Amino acid sequence: MFKQKNRLKKQTEVQEVVKKGKSVFDPVCGIRFSKNKLAESRFAIVAGLKVNKSAVKRNRVRRQYREVIKLHINMIKPGFDVVLFVSAQSLDLTYAQKEERLLAVLKRAGLWA
């Protein structure tokens, strides 16, 4: 889990980022992000039923992306709300490939410090 200060907890917060935020997408994963007025960046990971019907597989992908973000949180610019969308193609990738793709998306979005 993310630390409390790094979580987008409320559904309304996530919906607002999805509705009004900027986006950068890759075939494997994508993000929508918007500026917040906090000193920390907050994250949410979305892996819907289209990814896989098995909750075990969806949760595994979420855990892996969460770990990537936790390891690199100090390199991500503060002050943003970020919603990460996962596609079904991410189930076929290794952890290292997922990490590489996510970091590339963050760099394209300008969130990498």
N, CA, C and O atoms as CSV, one atom per row, in Angstrom:
chain,resi,resn,atom,element,x,y,z
A,1,MET,N,N,0.832,-1.188,0.000
A,1,MET,CA,C,0.000,0.000,0.000
A,1,MET,C,C,0.877,1.252,0.000
A,1,MET,O,O,2.004,1.262,0.494
A,2,PHE,N,N,0.310,2.283,-0.568
A,2,PHE,CA,C,0.971,3.577,-0.499
A,2,PHE,C,C,0.817,4.120,0.911
A,2,PHE,O,O,-0.063,3.693,1.659
A,3,LYS,N,N,1.671,5.056,1.266
A,3,LYS,CA,C,1.461,5.772,2.521
A,3,LYS,C,C,0.177,6.579,2.409
A,3,LYS,O,O,-0.255,6.917,1.307
A,4,GLN,N,N,-0.429,6.885,3.541
A,4,GLN,CA,C,-1.699,7.627,3.554
A,4,GLN,C,C,-1.619,8.907,2.729
A,4,GLN,O,O,-2.551,9.240,1.998
A,5,LYS,N,N,-0.512,9.617,2.849
A,5,LYS,CA,C,-0.386,10.909,2.168
A,5,LYS,C,C,-0.256,10.755,0.653
A,5,LYS,O,O,-0.436,11.726,-0.082
A,6,ASN,N,N,0.058,9.536,0.174
A,6,ASN,CA,C,0.244,9.315,-1.254
A,6,ASN,C,C,-0.921,8.583,-1.915
A,6,ASN,O,O,-0.779,8.073,-3.026
A,7,ARG,N,N,-2.073,8.528,-1.241
A,7,ARG,CA,C,-3.224,7.821,-1.797
A,7,ARG,C,C,-4.320,8.771,-2.236
A,7,ARG,O,O,-4.642,9.736,-1.544
A,8,LEU,N,N,-4.883,8.486,-3.386
A,8,LEU,CA,C,-6.132,9.125,-3.796
A,8,LEU,C,C,-7.227,8.205,-3.266
A,8,LEU,O,O,-7.452,7.122,-3.804
A,9,LYS,N,N,-7.897,8.640,-2.216
A,9,LYS,CA,C,-8.810,7.742,-1.523
A,9,LYS,C,C,-10.251,7.851,-1.997
A,9,LYS,O,O,-10.926,6.837,-2.178
A,10,LYS,N,N,-10.712,9.042,-2.194
A,10,LYS,CA,C,-12.124,9.236,-2.490
A,10,LYS,C,C,-12.409,9.044,-3.971
A,10,LYS,O,O,-11.630,9.452,-4.832
A,11,GLN,N,N,-13.528,8.424,-4.242
A,11,GLN,CA,C,-13.932,8.191,-5.621
A,11,GLN,C,C,-14.133,9.507,-6.365
A,11,GLN,O,O,-13.870,9.593,-7.565
A,12,THR,N,N,-14.596,10.521,-5.660
A,12,THR,CA,C,-14.808,11.821,-6.301
A,12,THR,C,C,-13.481,12.442,-6.742
A,12,THR,O,O,-13.415,13.091,-7.785
A,13,GLU,N,N,-12.427,12.242,-5.948
A,13,GLU,CA,C,-11.108,12.758,-6.325
A,13,GLU,C,C,-10.604,12.065,-7.586
A,13,GLU,O,O,-10.073,12.714,-8.487
A,14,VAL,N,N,-10.770,10.749,-7.646
A,14,VAL,CA,C,-10.328,9.991,-8.812
A,14,VAL,C,C,-11.125,10.423,-10.041
A,14,VAL,O,O,-10.549,10.623,-11.110
A,15,GLN,N,N,-12.430,10.567,-9.901
A,15,GLN,CA,C,-13.273,10.971,-11.021
A,15,GLN,C,C,-12.921,12.361,-11.528
A,15,GLN,O,O,-12.971,12.618,-12.730
A,16,GLU,N,N,-12.568,13.249,-10.622
A,16,GLU,CA,C,-12.191,14.602,-11.028
A,16,GLU,C,C,-10.901,14.591,-11.847
A,16,GLU,O,O,-10.788,15.304,-12.844
A,17,VAL,N,N,-9.928,13.779,-11.424
A,17,VAL,CA,C,-8.681,13.679,-12.181
A,17,VAL,C,C,-8.958,13.081,-13.558
A,17,VAL,O,O,-8.418,13.552,-14.559
A,18,VAL,N,N,-9.789,12.054,-13.612
A,18,VAL,CA,C,-10.111,11.420,-14.889
A,18,VAL,C,C,-10.840,12.386,-15.803
A,18,VAL,O,O,-10.608,12.404,-17.011
A,19,LYS,N,N,-11.712,13.180,-15.233
A,19,LYS,CA,C,-12.527,14.097,-16.029
A,19,LYS,C,C,-11.734,15.310,-16.518
A,19,LYS,O,O,-11.853,15.697,-17.681
A,20,LYS,N,N,-10.932,15.909,-15.646
A,20,LYS,CA,C,-10.290,17.184,-15.961
A,20,LYS,C,C,-8.786,17.109,-16.197
A,20,LYS,O,O,-8.178,18.099,-16.602
A,21,GLY,N,N,-8.174,15.946,-15.949
A,21,GLY,CA,C,-6.726,15.856,-16.021
A,21,GLY,C,C,-6.190,15.677,-17.426
A,21,GLY,O,O,-6.928,15.357,-18.358
A,22,LYS,N,N,-4.890,15.890,-17.560
A,22,LYS,CA,C,-4.189,15.637,-18.814
A,22,LYS,C,C,-3.839,14.150,-18.861
A,22,LYS,O,O,-3.801,13.481,-17.829
A,23,SER,N,N,-3.585,13.644,-20.058
A,23,SER,CA,C,-3.324,12.214,-20.155
A,23,SER,C,C,-2.132,11.903,-21.034
A,23,SER,O,O,-1.820,12.630,-21.977
A,24,VAL,N,N,-1.473,10.801,-20.699
A,24,VAL,CA,C,-0.404,10.224,-21.503
A,24,VAL,C,C,-0.630,8.716,-21.458
A,24,VAL,O,O,-0.707,8.121,-20.383
A,25,PHE,N,N,-0.735,8.102,-22.646
A,25,PHE,CA,C,-1.033,6.680,-22.703
A,25,PHE,C,C,0.001,5.916,-23.515
A,25,PHE,O,O,0.623,6.443,-24.438
A,26,ASP,N,N,0.156,4.674,-23.140
A,26,ASP,CA,C,1.035,3.711,-23.765
A,26,ASP,C,C,0.141,2.488,-24.032
A,26,ASP,O,O,-0.895,2.370,-23.377
A,27,PRO,N,N,0.476,1.586,-24.941
A,27,PRO,CA,C,-0.384,0.407,-25.120
A,27,PRO,C,C,-0.549,-0.448,-23.864
A,27,PRO,O,O,-1.538,-1.168,-23.730
A,28,VAL,N,N,0.404,-0.374,-22.954
A,28,VAL,CA,C,0.356,-1.202,-21.750
A,28,VAL,C,C,-0.265,-0.474,-20.564
A,28,VAL,O,O,-1.059,-1.060,-19.829
A,29,CYS,N,N,0.080,0.774,-20.372
A,29,CYS,CA,C,-0.461,1.537,-19.245
A,29,CYS,C,C,-0.561,3.007,-19.640
A,29,CYS,O,O,0.068,3.454,-20.599
A,30,GLY,N,N,-1.345,3.727,-18.901
A,30,GLY,CA,C,-1.500,5.144,-19.176
A,30,GLY,C,C,-1.829,5.882,-17.894
A,30,GLY,O,O,-2.252,5.277,-16.909
A,31,ILE,N,N,-1.636,7.182,-17.912
A,31,ILE,CA,C,-1.952,7.977,-16.727
A,31,ILE,C,C,-2.789,9.185,-17.117
A,31,ILE,O,O,-2.708,9.696,-18.234
A,32,ARG,N,N,-3.581,9.614,-16.174
A,32,ARG,CA,C,-4.236,10.917,-16.235
A,32,ARG,C,C,-3.790,11.624,-14.968
A,32,ARG,O,O,-3.781,11.037,-13.886
A,33,PHE,N,N,-3.421,12.886,-15.110
A,33,PHE,CA,C,-2.878,13.600,-13.959
A,33,PHE,C,C,-3.358,15.035,-13.956
A,33,PHE,O,O,-3.665,15.616,-14.997
A,34,SER,N,N,-3.415,15.589,-12.760
A,34,SER,CA,C,-3.754,16.999,-12.599
A,34,SER,C,C,-3.008,17.534,-11.389
A,34,SER,O,O,-2.614,16.785,-10.495
A,35,LYS,N,N,-2.827,18.821,-11.384
A,35,LYS,CA,C,-2.117,19.498,-10.305
A,35,LYS,C,C,-2.992,19.511,-9.051
A,35,LYS,O,O,-4.206,19.697,-9.136
A,36,ASN,N,N,-2.368,19.312,-7.894
A,36,ASN,CA,C,-3.090,19.498,-6.631
A,36,ASN,C,C,-2.372,20.560,-5.818
A,36,ASN,O,O,-1.292,21.010,-6.203
A,37,LYS,N,N,-2.943,20.956,-4.726
A,37,LYS,CA,C,-2.366,22.025,-3.918
A,37,LYS,C,C,-1.603,21.481,-2.714
A,37,LYS,O,O,-1.423,22.181,-1.718
A,38,LEU,N,N,-1.156,20.229,-2.810
A,38,LEU,CA,C,-0.466,19.574,-1.704
A,38,LEU,C,C,1.029,19.480,-1.999
A,38,LEU,O,O,1.473,19.706,-3.124
A,39,ALA,N,N,1.782,19.145,-0.974
A,39,ALA,CA,C,3.223,19.006,-1.132
A,39,ALA,C,C,3.603,17.616,-1.633
A,39,ALA,O,O,4.760,17.387,-1.986
A,40,GLU,N,N,2.654,16.691,-1.669
A,40,GLU,CA,C,2.910,15.316,-2.083
A,40,GLU,C,C,2.086,14.980,-3.324
A,40,GLU,O,O,1.033,15.571,-3.559
A,41,SER,N,N,2.577,14.028,-4.111
A,41,SER,CA,C,1.782,13.487,-5.205
A,41,SER,C,C,0.957,12.324,-4.671
A,41,SER,O,O,1.404,11.567,-3.809
A,42,ARG,N,N,-0.260,12.197,-5.203
A,42,ARG,CA,C,-1.142,11.121,-4.770
A,42,ARG,C,C,-1.481,10.249,-5.968
A,42,ARG,O,O,-1.567,10.736,-7.095
A,43,PHE,N,N,-1.677,8.945,-5.718
A,43,PHE,CA,C,-1.845,7.983,-6.794
A,43,PHE,C,C,-3.039,7.079,-6.558
A,43,PHE,O,O,-3.428,6.814,-5.420
A,44,ALA,N,N,-3.617,6.607,-7.667
A,44,ALA,CA,C,-4.624,5.557,-7.660
A,44,ALA,C,C,-4.348,4.682,-8.876
A,44,ALA,O,O,-3.934,5.180,-9.923
A,45,ILE,N,N,-4.576,3.377,-8.737
A,45,ILE,CA,C,-4.345,2.442,-9.830
A,45,ILE,C,C,-5.670,1.780,-10.177
A,45,ILE,O,O,-6.363,1.254,-9.307
A,46,VAL,N,N,-6.012,1.813,-11.463
A,46,VAL,CA,C,-7.285,1.265,-11.930
A,46,VAL,C,C,-6.999,0.083,-12.851
A,46,VAL,O,O,-6.354,0.233,-13.889
A,47,ALA,N,N,-7.485,-1.089,-12.461
A,47,ALA,CA,C,-7.406,-2.291,-13.296
A,47,ALA,C,C,-8.799,-2.899,-13.301
A,47,ALA,O,O,-9.169,-3.623,-12.376
A,48,GLY,N,N,-9.560,-2.610,-14.326
A,48,GLY,CA,C,-10.951,-3.045,-14.391
A,48,GLY,C,C,-11.110,-4.468,-14.891
A,48,GLY,O,O,-10.126,-5.167,-15.138
A,49,LEU,N,N,-12.351,-4.889,-15.036
A,49,LEU,CA,C,-12.669,-6.239,-15.496
A,49,LEU,C,C,-12.180,-6.512,-16.911
A,49,LEU,O,O,-11.982,-7.670,-17.281
A,50,LYS,N,N,-11.983,-5.472,-17.706
A,50,LYS,CA,C,-11.470,-5.672,-19.056
A,50,LYS,C,C,-10.030,-6.188,-19.036
A,50,LYS,O,O,-9.591,-6.826,-19.993
A,51,VAL,N,N,-9.308,-5.923,-17.976
A,51,VAL,CA,C,-7.938,-6.421,-17.855
A,51,VAL,C,C,-7.979,-7.935,-17.737
A,51,VAL,O,O,-7.317,-8.638,-18.500
A,52,ASN,N,N,-8.757,-8.440,-16.779
A,52,ASN,CA,C,-8.948,-9.866,-16.592
A,52,ASN,C,C,-10.092,-10.059,-15.618
A,52,ASN,O,O,-10.273,-9.255,-14.704
A,53,LYS,N,N,-10.850,-11.096,-15.799
A,53,LYS,CA,C,-11.978,-11.331,-14.904
A,53,LYS,C,C,-11.523,-11.848,-13.543
A,53,LYS,O,O,-12.259,-11.745,-12.562
A,54,SER,N,N,-10.337,-12.392,-13.481
A,54,SER,CA,C,-9.811,-12.929,-12.233
A,54,SER,C,C,-9.278,-11.800,-11.344
A,54,SER,O,O,-8.368,-11.065,-11.727
A,55,ALA,N,N,-9.857,-11.683,-10.169
A,55,ALA,CA,C,-9.418,-10.646,-9.237
A,55,ALA,C,C,-7.972,-10.870,-8.802
A,55,ALA,O,O,-7.252,-9.911,-8.523
A,56,VAL,N,N,-7.549,-12.119,-8.745
A,56,VAL,CA,C,-6.183,-12.436,-8.345
A,56,VAL,C,C,-5.185,-11.803,-9.316
A,56,VAL,O,O,-4.188,-11.215,-8.896
A,57,LYS,N,N,-5.459,-11.927,-10.606
A,57,LYS,CA,C,-4.548,-11.372,-11.617
A,57,LYS,C,C,-4.584,-9.849,-11.631
A,57,LYS,O,O,-3.545,-9.205,-11.770
A,58,ARG,N,N,-5.780,-9.267,-11.486
A,58,ARG,CA,C,-5.874,-7.804,-11.449
A,58,ARG,C,C,-5.139,-7.247,-10.236
A,58,ARG,O,O,-4.423,-6.252,-10.345
A,59,ASN,N,N,-5.312,-7.881,-9.088
A,59,ASN,CA,C,-4.649,-7.405,-7.872
A,59,ASN,C,C,-3.134,-7.559,-7.962
A,59,ASN,O,O,-2.397,-6.724,-7.436
A,60,ARG,N,N,-2.666,-8.605,-8.614
A,60,ARG,CA,C,-1.226,-8.794,-8.776
A,60,ARG,C,C,-0.626,-7.659,-9.602
A,60,ARG,O,O,0.427,-7.120,-9.259
A,61,VAL,N,N,-1.299,-7.303,-10.684
A,61,VAL,CA,C,-0.823,-6.200,-11.530
A,61,VAL,C,C,-0.830,-4.898,-10.733
A,61,VAL,O,O,0.118,-4.117,-10.819
A,62,ARG,N,N,-1.881,-4.659,-9.964
A,62,ARG,CA,C,-1.942,-3.448,-9.127
A,62,ARG,C,C,-0.785,-3.410,-8.135
A,62,ARG,O,O,-0.144,-2.373,-7.966
A,63,ARG,N,N,-0.519,-4.532,-7.483
A,63,ARG,CA,C,0.586,-4.589,-6.505
A,63,ARG,C,C,1.919,-4.287,-7.167
A,63,ARG,O,O,2.746,-3.570,-6.604
A,64,GLN,N,N,2.133,-4.831,-8.360
A,64,GLN,CA,C,3.400,-4.596,-9.046
A,64,GLN,C,C,3.579,-3.127,-9.420
A,64,GLN,O,O,4.651,-2.559,-9.214
A,65,TYR,N,N,2.536,-2.514,-9.966
A,65,TYR,CA,C,2.639,-1.095,-10.309
A,65,TYR,C,C,2.773,-0.237,-9.055
A,65,TYR,O,O,3.489,0.764,-9.065
A,66,ARG,N,N,2.102,-0.612,-7.991
A,66,ARG,CA,C,2.207,0.120,-6.729
A,66,ARG,C,C,3.645,0.075,-6.219
A,66,ARG,O,O,4.163,1.075,-5.720
A,67,GLU,N,N,4.283,-1.075,-6.342
A,67,GLU,CA,C,5.661,-1.214,-5.896
A,67,GLU,C,C,6.610,-0.357,-6.739
A,67,GLU,O,O,7.538,0.246,-6.200
A,68,VAL,N,N,6.390,-0.297,-8.033
A,68,VAL,CA,C,7.214,0.549,-8.904
A,68,VAL,C,C,7.101,2.000,-8.451
A,68,VAL,O,O,8.106,2.703,-8.334
A,69,ILE,N,N,5.877,2.440,-8.199
A,69,ILE,CA,C,5.679,3.824,-7.778
A,69,ILE,C,C,6.332,4.075,-6.424
A,69,ILE,O,O,6.964,5.113,-6.227
A,70,LYS,N,N,6.188,3.135,-5.486
A,70,LYS,CA,C,6.797,3.306,-4.167
A,70,LYS,C,C,8.314,3.409,-4.250
A,70,LYS,O,O,8.924,4.205,-3.536
A,71,LEU,N,N,8.926,2.609,-5.117
A,71,LEU,CA,C,10.386,2.633,-5.242
A,71,LEU,C,C,10.899,3.926,-5.860
A,71,LEU,O,O,12.016,4.354,-5.567
A,72,HIS,N,N,10.086,4.554,-6.718
A,72,HIS,CA,C,10.533,5.742,-7.441
A,72,HIS,C,C,9.795,7.005,-7.013
A,72,HIS,O,O,9.838,8.008,-7.725
A,73,ILE,N,N,9.129,6.981,-5.886
A,73,ILE,CA,C,8.309,8.125,-5.448
A,73,ILE,C,C,9.156,9.383,-5.253
A,73,ILE,O,O,8.674,10.497,-5.460
A,74,ASN,N,N,10.399,9.208,-4.862
A,74,ASN,CA,C,11.245,10.387,-4.632
A,74,ASN,C,C,11.672,11.059,-5.934
A,74,ASN,O,O,12.114,12.208,-5.915
A,75,MET,N,N,11.545,10.359,-7.071
A,75,MET,CA,C,11.906,10.937,-8.368
A,75,MET,C,C,10.699,11.512,-9.113
A,75,MET,O,O,10.858,12.144,-10.158
A,76,ILE,N,N,9.500,11.296,-8.580
A,76,ILE,CA,C,8.286,11.820,-9.210
A,76,ILE,C,C,8.003,13.196,-8.634
A,76,ILE,O,O,8.056,13.392,-7.420
A,77,LYS,N,N,7.704,14.141,-9.500
A,77,LYS,CA,C,7.464,15.514,-9.054
A,77,LYS,C,C,6.311,15.565,-8.058
A,77,LYS,O,O,5.293,14.905,-8.264
A,78,PRO,N,N,6.452,16.331,-6.993
A,78,PRO,CA,C,5.363,16.460,-6.018
A,78,PRO,C,C,4.286,17.429,-6.511
A,78,PRO,O,O,4.524,18.268,-7.380
A,79,GLY,N,N,3.101,17.284,-5.929
A,79,GLY,CA,C,2.034,18.220,-6.223
A,79,GLY,C,C,1.094,17.793,-7.332
A,79,GLY,O,O,0.445,18.642,-7.942
A,80,PHE,N,N,1.002,16.484,-7.612
A,80,PHE,CA,C,0.120,15.993,-8.660
A,80,PHE,C,C,-0.754,14.864,-8.148
A,80,PHE,O,O,-0.340,14.086,-7.289
A,81,ASP,N,N,-1.967,14.777,-8.681
A,81,ASP,CA,C,-2.827,13.625,-8.488
A,81,ASP,C,C,-2.726,12.800,-9.762
A,81,ASP,O,O,-2.924,13.321,-10.859
A,82,VAL,N,N,-2.418,11.510,-9.622
A,82,VAL,CA,C,-2.172,10.655,-10.775
A,82,VAL,C,C,-3.059,9.413,-10.679
A,82,VAL,O,O,-3.094,8.738,-9.650
A,83,VAL,N,N,-3.775,9.123,-11.768
A,83,VAL,CA,C,-4.549,7.890,-11.867
A,83,VAL,C,C,-3.893,7.047,-12.956
A,83,VAL,O,O,-3.778,7.476,-14.104
A,84,LEU,N,N,-3.468,5.849,-12.583
A,84,LEU,CA,C,-2.799,4.933,-13.503
A,84,LEU,C,C,-3.806,3.913,-14.007
A,84,LEU,O,O,-4.464,3.235,-13.218
A,85,PHE,N,N,-3.922,3.808,-15.332
A,85,PHE,CA,C,-4.810,2.833,-15.962
A,85,PHE,C,C,-3.965,1.693,-16.517
A,85,PHE,O,O,-2.945,1.917,-17.168
A,86,VAL,N,N,-4.404,0.474,-16.250
A,86,VAL,CA,C,-3.676,-0.712,-16.667
A,86,VAL,C,C,-4.466,-1.407,-17.775
A,86,VAL,O,O,-5.693,-1.478,-17.710
A,87,SER,N,N,-3.764,-1.921,-18.794
A,87,SER,CA,C,-4.439,-2.653,-19.865
A,87,SER,C,C,-4.174,-4.147,-19.716
A,87,SER,O,O,-3.341,-4.560,-18.909
A,88,ALA,N,N,-4.881,-4.943,-20.490
A,88,ALA,CA,C,-4.746,-6.402,-20.426
A,88,ALA,C,C,-3.361,-6.854,-20.890
A,88,ALA,O,O,-2.895,-7.920,-20.488
A,89,GLN,N,N,-2.707,-6.064,-21.724
A,89,GLN,CA,C,-1.370,-6.429,-22.204
A,89,GLN,C,C,-0.344,-6.469,-21.083
A,89,GLN,O,O,0.681,-7.138,-21.208
A,90,SER,N,N,-0.603,-5.769,-20.002
A,90,SER,CA,C,0.364,-5.728,-18.895
A,90,SER,C,C,0.464,-7.070,-18.170
A,90,SER,O,O,1.440,-7.307,-17.458
A,91,LEU,N,N,-0.518,-7.949,-18.335
A,91,LEU,CA,C,-0.458,-9.270,-17.707
A,91,LEU,C,C,0.660,-10.121,-18.307
A,91,LEU,O,O,1.193,-11.005,-17.637
A,92,ASP,N,N,1.015,-9.859,-19.560
A,92,ASP,CA,C,2.021,-10.664,-20.248
A,92,ASP,C,C,3.448,-10.179,-20.004
A,92,ASP,O,O,4.402,-10.864,-20.373
A,93,LEU,N,N,3.604,-9.021,-19.397
A,93,LEU,CA,C,4.935,-8.434,-19.209
A,93,LEU,C,C,5.552,-8.855,-17.880
A,93,LEU,O,O,4.848,-9.205,-16.933
A,94,THR,N,N,6.873,-8.815,-17.832
A,94,THR,CA,C,7.574,-9.054,-16.571
A,94,THR,C,C,7.542,-7.774,-15.735
A,94,THR,O,O,7.159,-6.709,-16.219
A,95,TYR,N,N,7.945,-7.899,-14.491
A,95,TYR,CA,C,7.976,-6.735,-13.599
A,95,TYR,C,C,8.897,-5.651,-14.161
A,95,TYR,O,O,8.552,-4.469,-14.138
A,96,ALA,N,N,10.059,-6.047,-14.660
A,96,ALA,CA,C,11.022,-5.068,-15.195
A,96,ALA,C,C,10.452,-4.325,-16.402
A,96,ALA,O,O,10.680,-3.125,-16.558
A,97,GLN,N,N,9.716,-5.031,-17.250
A,97,GLN,CA,C,9.113,-4.389,-18.416
A,97,GLN,C,C,8.015,-3.418,-17.993
A,97,GLN,O,O,7.879,-2.344,-18.579
A,98,LYS,N,N,7.238,-3.784,-16.988
A,98,LYS,CA,C,6.198,-2.886,-16.472
A,98,LYS,C,C,6.825,-1.631,-15.898
A,98,LYS,O,O,6.339,-0.521,-16.119
A,99,GLU,N,N,7.910,-1.816,-15.157
A,99,GLU,CA,C,8.610,-0.675,-14.574
A,99,GLU,C,C,9.121,0.254,-15.660
A,99,GLU,O,O,8.969,1.472,-15.564
A,100,GLU,N,N,9.725,-0.314,-16.690
A,100,GLU,CA,C,10.266,0.480,-17.791
A,100,GLU,C,C,9.167,1.270,-18.505
A,100,GLU,O,O,9.347,2.451,-18.804
A,101,ARG,N,N,8.040,0.628,-18.777
A,101,ARG,CA,C,6.939,1.284,-19.466
A,101,ARG,C,C,6.333,2.410,-18.633
A,101,ARG,O,O,6.055,3.491,-19.152
A,102,LEU,N,N,6.130,2.156,-17.341
A,102,LEU,CA,C,5.541,3.178,-16.472
A,102,LEU,C,C,6.466,4.383,-16.353
A,102,LEU,O,O,6.007,5.524,-16.419
A,103,LEU,N,N,7.748,4.145,-16.178
A,103,LEU,CA,C,8.689,5.259,-16.064
A,103,LEU,C,C,8.748,6.061,-17.369
A,103,LEU,O,O,8.907,7.281,-17.338
A,104,ALA,N,N,8.621,5.385,-18.507
A,104,ALA,CA,C,8.602,6.089,-19.788
A,104,ALA,C,C,7.363,6.976,-19.894
A,104,ALA,O,O,7.444,8.096,-20.397
A,105,VAL,N,N,6.226,6.485,-19.428
A,105,VAL,CA,C,4.990,7.274,-19.455
A,105,VAL,C,C,5.123,8.489,-18.538
A,105,VAL,O,O,4.713,9.591,-18.903
A,106,LEU,N,N,5.690,8.292,-17.358
A,106,LEU,CA,C,5.874,9.411,-16.426
A,106,LEU,C,C,6.810,10.466,-17.007
A,106,LEU,O,O,6.583,11.662,-16.830
A,107,LYS,N,N,7.851,10.034,-17.692
A,107,LYS,CA,C,8.781,10.982,-18.309
A,107,LYS,C,C,8.102,11.769,-19.429
A,107,LYS,O,O,8.290,12.980,-19.543
A,108,ARG,N,N,7.312,11.078,-20.256
A,108,ARG,CA,C,6.589,11.775,-21.331
A,108,ARG,C,C,5.595,12.776,-20.780
A,108,ARG,O,O,5.331,13.800,-21.410
A,109,ALA,N,N,5.038,12.490,-19.604
A,109,ALA,CA,C,4.066,13.391,-18.990
A,109,ALA,C,C,4.752,14.574,-18.310
A,109,ALA,O,O,4.093,15.550,-17.953
A,110,GLY,N,N,6.060,14.495,-18.131
A,110,GLY,CA,C,6.781,15.570,-17.454
A,110,GLY,C,C,6.691,15.482,-15.947
A,110,GLY,O,O,6.917,16.477,-15.258
A,111,LEU,N,N,6.365,14.310,-15.419
A,111,LEU,CA,C,6.256,14.132,-13.973
A,111,LEU,C,C,7.542,13.580,-13.355
A,111,LEU,O,O,7.630,13.427,-12.137
A,112,TRP,N,N,8.511,13.290,-14.168
A,112,TRP,CA,C,9.768,12.742,-13.684
A,112,TRP,C,C,10.711,13.888,-13.362
A,112,TRP,O,O,10.986,14.728,-14.219
A,113,ALA,N,N,11.205,13.926,-12.144
A,113,ALA,CA,C,12.059,15.045,-11.708
A,113,ALA,C,C,13.484,14.896,-12.203
A,113,ALA,O,O,14.326,15.749,-11.925
